[in-house]
Every structure is written in C-alpha cells, then in structure tokens.
Amino acid sequence: MRRLICVILQLLFLSGFCLAQAAAPASTGRIPVLVELFTSEGCSTCPPADRFLGALDGQPIPGTEIIVLSEHVDYWDHLGWKDPYSSRELTERQEMYARQFKLASAYTPQMVVDGVHQLSGADAKEASTALRDAVARPKAGLSITNTSAESSRIRARIECAALSSSQMPGSLDVYVALALNRAENQVTRGENANHHLTHTAVVRKLARIGKMKAGESFSHDVDLKIDDKTTPDNLRVITFLQDPSSGKVFGAAMKNLDATKQ
C-alpha cells in the first residue's frame, strides 16, 4: 500500500513538476514543505491517512523534503478509546486552522500543507496539488544544529538567516516540535477496536520558542525534556516559521536524532 501511494504521488507530482521547479528559488538542497496531519486512534477513517503520512515521510518526490507531523487530537477520547498520543493543545491548533479556513468544525483526518492548504488526510491527488504549490513558494533558510541527547534531554540550536520586509510580514512565530519517528498501539475499544495501528512523526511536544522580525536573523538554543520511556534514536526535532495571522509557513527544517540517519 505504501509503495503504491508513493508511485501515485510521484506520477501526480511529476506531471506538474517542471512548472513548480521553474518557480522555486534556487537551492543546493531539497525544498522543505511542512505537512501536518490531525488524526486520532479513535477515528475509523484515520488509519489510511496515517499510512499516507508515512508514505510522504518516505520522501517520494524528487527535490522536496516533506517534513511531516502527526498531531493527535483529543475530541475522540470520550468515544470509547483514549488516544495515548492525544492532547488538548493539538486540538486547539487544529481549531485555529478551522477558523483560518472558515470550516464549520474541525474534522479528522485533516491534512494541512504549509499552513495554507487543507484537505482530507488520505487524498493523494489533492495532496500532490498542495505540495506543488508549496514547493513553488520561496522558503527561509531555517536550520537545526548542535543537536545532542543527554540525561533525558534533547538540546538543539534553531537558526534562520534574516528575511527582508518584502519576504515576510512584520514578524513570524518560531515553533519547535519533538516527535516520535514511529509509534504503534493495539487498540482494544472504540471504532478501531482490535486493530494494531502505526504512526509516523507523532508530536509529543510543540512549543513556540520566539519571534523572528523582518530584517533580523534568529538564533535560539532549545532544551527539551523527554520521558524515561523514549529513546533518542526514535526522535526527531522539527522547527518551522509561521505567520500568526494567516497561518502560512515560511520555512521548516528537521533533524532526525537516529545516528544512522544523520
């Protein structure tokens, strides 16, 4: 299934890749695109979207770094199964998007691409369109350096080169997320009862660490606590710049703490 999704995405994306590539800024690396999936283990239509997010994390599109986040909401928790990865904070983030996109209500599975395009979480065709649009937009030079894992803490430096007032609004929020590379769970109740579910890039912490102003570079050291059951080799650090007014993402970066993937 995952391989089929990758093939479909490649065909859909490559059909319009020449146009997107021409519009994209010159870069020696891949162009980052942030893809957020709002999901829940209590939602029976979410597992296909979870698998689709995993396929995107496999980087099926040449020249593009798809930076994924699996954000588990909590409004399914009272319907027979409490999702162990859910949080009220992630529900509030999705509600922000619902207001931004003028939706009647939040829903799962919902995918949001670079903060400006929302779609059903397993719609490969619509996702391909959103990714092409995202690749064509200029991105900030955001980076994660000096990562280390010691005594149940993850440390890293978040840096970004200055952007002019013509490249960004007055200020951007700088976020950092800590996510599990892989998580799995045997669901015993609710809509997914008796199913073994797997997830990719499951958000465990998401915090706003500062603001970046036009004409100024940004540098910030972060220190994130992890629980005793989590090993660093199953973690990734993700950072992104987001306009608090429009929700648009101006740049993103990811660092996988698994030494075999550095």
Beta strands, then each sheet from edge to edge (+ up, - down):
strand 1: 31-39
strand 2: 64-72
strand 3: 110-113
strand 4: 117-120
strand 5: 142-150
strand 6: 153-160
strand 7: 171-187
strand 8: 195-213
strand 9: 218-225
strand 10: 235-242
strand 11: 249-256
sheet 1: 2+ 1+ 3- 4+
sheet 2: 5+ 6- 9+
sheet 3: 8+ 7- 10+ 11-
end
